[in-house]
């Protein structure tokens, strides 16, 4: 079973044609500091940027900032088919198991044009989340709320 890093995918892509705008944005977020990412996460209004920032924070293991759980702004769409996913007869290039984490899969999905496009077939339900990344965010929020409630008790 191979584990794929987006940096590896983008590095390979860089040897060929130039990077797409999505790949360029993804690389830019990978180079930002964690504190800058959290600040951008709070203020961005562009959905794809928000998805990318969350994926990058998740890849770094950053799931909460001062009681603000990662996914608070996006997890409401988990499981809701927002983006069309036409049925295709071709085999997926990647599978969720190919990635080290769901956050890595989300990062690769977005760099490849997600959530609108899904060339690697990582978001079969069209909710904008690759693999189980949306479920991870939702669980993160639920766990944070439970912890906050326990602290108040």
Secondary structure, DSSP 4 states (H G I P E B T S, - for coil): ---B-HHHHHHHHHHSSPPPHHHHHHHHHHHS-HHHHHHHHHH---HHHHHHHHHHHHHTT--EETTEETTTTTGGGTT---S------SPPS--GGGBSSHHHHHHHHHHTTTTT--TT---TT-SS--TTHHHHHHHHHHHHHHHHHHHH-
